[in-house]
Amino acid sequence: MDIFTRNNRSTQDDHFSDLMFGRKAEPELQKEESKVDYMQLMVSVETLMGLYDQYKPTIQKMNPLITKFLNKD
């Protein structure tokens, strides 16, 4: 096997190329990732914001305690 002709072929088990350059992205996977349910995403964001607003006073009360603990020398 000649080193000059070997480079013209690409095999599935070429571990060196995978290590150095990474694997090629599959086009099918990119299409599946682009399917996003925006309504479900907005519901999730709204839920997270509601929880943050609910726990915000507790977080503000604990902030000096946490700061004191972290700045302890």
C-alpha positions as CSV (number, residue, x, y, z in Angstrom):
1,M,0.0,0.0,0.0
2,D,1.5,3.3,-1.1
3,I,1.1,6.3,1.1
4,F,0.1,8.5,-1.9
5,T,-2.7,6.3,-3.1
6,R,-3.9,5.6,0.4
7,N,-5.0,9.2,1.0
8,N,-7.4,9.1,-1.9
9,R,-9.6,6.6,-0.1
10,S,-11.8,7.3,2.9
11,T,-13.0,4.5,5.1
12,Q,-15.6,4.4,7.8
13,D,-13.0,3.1,10.3
14,D,-10.5,5.9,9.8
15,H,-9.9,6.7,13.5
16,F,-7.1,9.1,12.9
17,S,-9.1,11.4,10.7
18,D,-12.0,11.2,13.2
19,L,-9.6,12.2,16.0
20,M,-7.9,15.0,14.1
21,F,-10.8,16.5,12.2
22,G,-13.9,15.2,13.9
23,R,-16.7,13.3,12.3
24,K,-18.8,14.7,9.6
25,A,-22.3,15.8,10.6
26,E,-25.2,13.8,9.4
27,P,-27.6,15.9,7.4
28,E,-30.6,13.9,8.8
29,L,-29.8,14.9,12.4
30,Q,-29.6,18.6,11.5
31,K,-33.1,18.4,10.1
32,E,-34.5,16.7,13.2
33,E,-32.9,19.3,15.5
34,S,-34.6,22.2,13.6
35,K,-38.1,20.9,14.6
36,V,-38.8,23.0,17.7
37,D,-42.2,23.3,19.4
38,Y,-42.2,27.0,20.2
39,M,-45.4,27.0,22.1
40,Q,-44.0,24.4,24.5
41,L,-40.8,26.4,24.8
42,M,-42.7,29.5,25.7
43,V,-44.8,27.6,28.3
44,S,-41.6,26.3,29.8
45,V,-40.0,29.8,29.9
46,E,-43.2,31.2,31.5
47,T,-43.1,28.5,34.2
48,L,-39.5,29.2,34.9
49,M,-40.1,33.0,35.2
50,G,-43.1,32.4,37.5
51,L,-40.9,30.2,39.8
52,Y,-38.2,32.8,39.8
53,D,-40.7,35.5,40.8
54,Q,-42.0,33.3,43.5
55,Y,-38.6,32.5,45.1
56,K,-37.0,35.9,44.5
57,P,-37.8,37.3,48.0
58,T,-36.2,34.2,49.6
59,I,-33.2,34.4,47.4
60,Q,-32.8,38.1,48.3
61,K,-33.0,37.3,52.1
62,M,-30.4,34.6,51.8
63,N,-28.0,36.6,49.6
64,P,-26.2,38.4,52.6
65,L,-25.8,35.0,54.3
66,I,-24.3,33.4,51.2
67,T,-22.0,36.4,50.6
68,K,-20.8,36.2,54.2
69,F,-20.1,32.5,53.8
70,L,-18.2,33.0,50.5
71,N,-16.1,36.0,51.8
72,K,-15.0,34.2,55.0
73,D,-11.2,34.4,55.2
